[in-house]
Amino acid sequence: EMQLVESGGGLVQPGGSLRLSCAASGFTLRNYWMSWVRQGPGKGLEWVANIDHDGSQKNYIDSVKGRFTISRDNAQNSLYLEMNSLRAEDTAVYYCLKYGGWYFDCWGQGTLVSVSS
Amino acid sequence: QSALTQPASVSGSPGQSIAISCTGTSSDVGGGYNSVSWYQQYPGKVPKLVIYDVNKRPSGVSDRFSGSQSGNTASLTISGLQAEDEADYYCISFTSRNIYVFGSGTEVTVL
């Protein structure tokens, strides 16, 4: 069974940094594009970034460009999201996702990031 | 990239059919990618895929869910509405900028 488990969320002050991790199991990570999606409290879903099979292609929404970095370690079956210069508006549950094609066929349970002083 | 436009709420009585629209532009929904997928989310839960590639249904999803597209607008139709369909629904599309964009979300209420 495919499974994604996120970790690394927590409370951080504005301007601070966090590194989210996502452990994949039940499938071969290197065969798939992966993505991060977030959902602010009481808000809708927002696509954040994705990365191709070997990490050579990365795409981001404008609001996180230059602040967030997506990466992967296929040998460790792990996906990461390095988040710097965090803002209050980055407060959200962050989900790790696997692509099945154009769509997401596996979601993690999410990890909460709270940016507040 | 602005969110795709969905109605904030749609309601219907049990047994009725409802449709949720997802309107974008020629750079996303109408861009020829046939990439629109739909997710159902209950409060506090992880979203679940109900339609992918515009009109394909994953194994295990009720055939009461169907998808379609015309131009820049995709639609999710739920027929034979049931109480268990009460949830939030989101569309998402690939875009010409090589990023994805979600819809604003629709709350479905079963009267």
Chai-1 contact restraints between the chains, C-beta under 6 A:
chainA,res_idxA,chainB,res_idxB,connection_type,confidence,min_distance_angstrom,max_distance_angstrom,comment,restraint_id
A,G44,B,S104,contact,1.0,0.0,6.0,A-B,restraint_1
A,G44,B,G105,contact,1.0,0.0,6.0,A-B,restraint_2
A,L45,B,Y90,contact,1.0,0.0,6.0,A-B,restraint_3
A,L45,B,F102,contact,1.0,0.0,6.0,A-B,restraint_4
A,W47,B,Y100,contact,1.0,0.0,6.0,A-B,restraint_5
A,W47,B,F102,contact,1.0,0.0,6.0,A-B,restraint_6
A,N59,B,N98,contact,1.0,0.0,6.0,A-B,restraint_7
A,N59,B,I99,contact,1.0,0.0,6.0,A-B,restraint_8
A,W102,B,S35,contact,1.0,0.0,6.0,A-B,restraint_9
A,W102,B,F94,contact,1.0,0.0,6.0,A-B,restraint_10
A,Y103,B,S37,contact,1.0,0.0,6.0,A-B,restraint_11
A,Y103,B,Y52,contact,1.0,0.0,6.0,A-B,restraint_12
A,W107,B,V46,contact,1.0,0.0,6.0,A-B,restraint_13
